[in-house]
Amino acid sequence: MRYQIDEREGAVYAVIQAVAAYENREMKSLPPIGDTINGDALNAIYPDESDPSLRISFHYSDSHILIENGTVFVSSEELVQRTTESQM
């Protein structure tokens, strides 16, 4: 799933919104994102269009998150693990 970060909402909100949609859950039912990543730091970094090579990858809830070029990509942990194993 892809979700474009809107600079008015911030990266943290974009991640939570994208994960809730991907996992078909209410946003408020997700675990606190602060238990996974520093939200203030994430919001300070994105959207930062001055460095298009900047990528952040982490796990949140039951999903794998990749943020690059102002876009949040959400996939299942299982898919990421299978892809990684096939590249070895």
N, C-alpha and C positions, 0 to 999 in steps of 0.2 A: 504494500500500500504506500502511496505517496501523499504527502501533505506539505503544501507550501507554507513556509513561515511568513506570517504577516508581521511586519515590524511593529505594528500597533499592539499586537497580542504578546509577542515575545516567544522565545524558543521553548521555554518550559510549558507554557500553555499549549503550544503547537504539539509538543510531544504527548502531553496528556490527552489532548483531543484526538490525535491520531491513534494512540494505543486504545483508547476507549472505543473508537469506531472499529478498529481492527479486531479487537477481542469481543466486540458486541456487548460492551458493559457500560454502565453509567460512569461518568468521570469520577464522581465522589466515591465509587466503590473500589477504585484503584488504590494501591498502596501509596504512601507519601513518597513523592519523587525525591525528596531530600534524603531519604534513606539510601538512594542509589547514586545520586550525582548532586553536586553543588549547584542549585538552581540559579543563584545570583551570578555565578561564574558563567553558566551556560547562557543566560540572558545577555551578559556583557559581551560574549563572543559572537552571538548570532542576532540578526543577520549582519555579518561583516563581509561586505563585498570586496574589501581591499585584498583579501587573500583567498582566491578561489580554490586553492589546493587544501584548505583547512577541512579536515574530516574528524568527526567525533563518533565513536562507536561504543555502545554500552548496552547492558541488559536492564530492562525495566518491566516489572510485572511478569508476564509470561512471554514477553516479546524481546526481539533483538532490535535495537535502534541504531540507525546510521544517519548522521546529519552531514550533508555536504551541499555546497552551493545554495544555501538557503532552503533546502528541502529536507523534510524528515521522511525517511524510509523505514517502514515497520515490516518485520517478517517474523516468522515463528522461530524459536530457538532451535527446534528440530531441523528446520530447513537450513539454517546457518551451519549447524553441526555436520549435516550430510554434505553440504557444499565444501566445507573445509576439509573433511575427510577425503573427498574425491580429488582434491587438489594435491594431496600428499603423495 
